[in-house]
Amino acid sequence: MQYKKIKPHRELKPFIHFYWELKGNEAEKQWERVFPDGCAGVLINLGNTCLTDNGSFSMEFGKTYVVGAMNSFKDSIIDKDTHLLGVCLKPATFANFYHYASQNELTNDTVEFEKSNSFNIDKTLDNPFNYFDLFFAERLKSKNIRLKSTLEDIHLANGKLSIDEVAKRNFTTVRQLERNFKKLIGLSPKEYSNIIRFQHALQLIKNSGQNRNLLDIAFECGYYDHSHLSNEIKRNTGLAPSLL
């Protein structure tokens, strides 16, 4: 399997993490697992029909799909004729480009986009990442990112701040924060914070090798003990820490 990431134009960097391309090159089908990161995305299928959402949803050639934020892992089946191109949006920026229902209606789901929101297949095939830059630059409705300061607080603390503290720092209530997160991200503030904390722990595990034990990483990331961390990793990835 070939997978690459491309950075967007600098004016789009506040709203888009990266563009990506995935091509299958194996004779046999394989499962590709994606872990939750709190982000929504948009993709187009340029290859054979691809099964996603743990095999329950088919993405067809030439069609564009929106993928909601996840609170658990998701599997897709990749074969030698799979070819997907997509965009990973930053949290709470979907509304900067699209008029759509509340994001909590998309959580853990893949939904086909109507034609007015879809990518042009000919332009995508011709020069995909330049086309994506133009596509999103033309659709950008506002440069104001709602929840920006709130998200920055959560990320700077690696997800360890209580939701009460997050609300207090941003001069709002927990209830209002809940509403805004569900509408703009599709997750509750607690779910989002837990994902950021899990992602931080995941990076520490991958980068530390055998140099640190799981208990040290658990304490650094604000988990009660190594069992708490192990359970969170298994819930988010379906895997034991030793298999990461």
N, C-alpha and C positions, 0 to 999 in steps of 0.2 A: 504494500500500500504506500502510495506517495501522498504526503501532506505538506503543504507550505502555507505560510502566513505572509501577507503583504500589508504594509502600513498605508493608511489612507492619506490623502492630501492634508497638509498641516492645518488647514482651516476646518477640517472635519475631525481632527484628533480629539477635541473635547467631547465628541458624541459617539465616535466609533473606535472600538479597540483595534480591530484589524479586519481585513478581508482574508478569505482562506479558500484553498482548493484541495479537493481530495480525489485521487484517482486510484482505482483498484488495479493491481497487477499480479494477483495471485490466481492460479488455476482453480483453486477451491474457494468456496465461500468462507468468509470469516466474520465473526462478530466484532464490532467496534463499539467500545463503551465510552460514553461521555459522562463526566462527573458534573454535578451542579456547581455553577459559578455566579449565580444571581443575574445572569444576562439573558436578554432575548436576542433573537437573530432572524435573519431572512436569508433564504437560499433558493437556488434554482437547480433543477436536475437536468444535466446535459448528457446523461448516459441511460442505461437500462433502468427499468423500474426498480426502485430501491425500497426495501422494507425498513421502517424505523419504528420508534415508540415500542421497543421490545417485540417487534414483529407484527404489531397490530395495525400499522398504517402504511399504505403504499404511496410513494412519491413517483409521479410519472414524468416521462421525458418532456422537457419544454415548459413545465409548470413551476410557478414560484410559490414558496411556502413561508409562513411565519412560524417560528418556533418560540414558544413561551418560556419564561424562566422555569427552572426545575428545582424541586426540593429533594430529588433523589436521582440516581443514575439512570441513564437511558442507553439501550443497545440498538444498533442498526446492523443490517447484514450487508457486507461489502463483497462484491465479486470483481472479476477482471474487467467488466464493462461498466463499473460504477464510475460516475464522474459528476461530482457535486461542486458548486461554487457558492460561497456564502459570505455573509457579513455578520460579525459579532458586534452588536451595539453595546454601548456602555449602559449601566443601569439607569432607569428612569428617562432615557432619551428616545424611546420609541415614539412618544407623543410629539417630539420635535419634528418628526418626518411624516407621521401618519395620523389620520383621524380614525380612531378605532374604539372598540368597546374597552371597558376596564381590563387591565392586564390580568387580573385574577381569573378571567374567563379563558385565558390561554395557558395557565400554569400546567406544566408537564405535557402540553399538547403540541401537535403539529397540525396546522390548518392551511388549506390552499387559499392563496390570495385571489381576490377578484382581479380581472384584467387591468383595471385602472391603476392598481398598485403593483402589478407584476413587472419583472424585468423584461426588456425586449430581447428575445432569444438571438436574433441576428447580431445585434450590437454586443451582446455578451460573448458570443462566439468570436467576434472580430477582435475585440480588445477589452477583455472583461474588467480589469481593475481601473483602467482609465474611464470606462463607461460607468462603473460604480461611483467614482468620484463625481462625475457630472450628474448622475442620477440623484445622488443624495444632496449635492450642492443646490440643485434646482428645487428640491423638495423641502429644504430646511425652512421651517416656518418661524422659528424663534431660536435665538442663541442663549436664551435663559434656560438653565437646567434646574428644574424643580428638584428639591431634596439634595442639591449639591453639597451644601455645608453639612447636612446630616450624614450623607454618605462619606464625606471626608472624615468626620469624627469617628465613624465606625471603622473605616479602613486604617486610620492612624493608630487606633487601639487594637487592631487585628481582631475585631469582633468581641473584645472582652468587656466593653462598657455595658452596663445594664440599660435597658430600654428607658427606664425612668430617668437615668442620667442623660441619655441621648436627647430625650424630650426637653429636659430642663435646659441643656446647653443651647437648644435651638428655639427656646421660648414658645413651646407648643405643649400640647397635652399628649399623653400616650394614645388616647382614643383618636385624636386627629392624625397622629403619626401612623397609626394602624390603617386608617382610611386612605391616606396618601400613598403608603407603600403598596397596599393591595391594588389601588387604581393604576399607579405608575410603574410598578415593578412586577406585581403579581404574587408577591410574598409578604408575609408579615415582617415587621422590623426584627422580631426575634429570629425568625427563619433565616432572614438575610444575614444577620449578625453571626448566627451559627455556621452558615456557609463560609463566610469570610474567615472565621476562626478555624474551621476545618481546612480551608485552602492554605492557611498559614502553617498549620501543623503538617499538612501534606508536603509542603515545600521543605520544611525542616527535616522531615523523615527522608525525603529523596536526596537532600544535599548533605546530610550528615553521615550517611552510610552506616558503618558500624561504630562510629565515634561517640554516639550518644544513645542512651537507652530510652525506651518509650516513656518511662516514668518522668525523666527530666523534661522531655518534650511536652508531656501532658501538663506538668506544672507550669511551664513557661507559657503555654497557650490557655491557661485558665481552666483546665479540666480537673476534676476531683482526684483522679488517679489514672493509671494506665488502662484500667478496664473501661472507664468512662470514655477515654480517647478511642480505644479499640472499637467500642460499640458505635461511636459516631462515624468512624471510618467505614465500618461495615455497612452502616445505614446509608451513607453517601456513595459508596463505591461497590457494595456487594462483595468486598474482598477483605481478608484479614490484612493487618498492617505488613506482615511478612511477605505478602504477595504483591505489594505495590512496586 
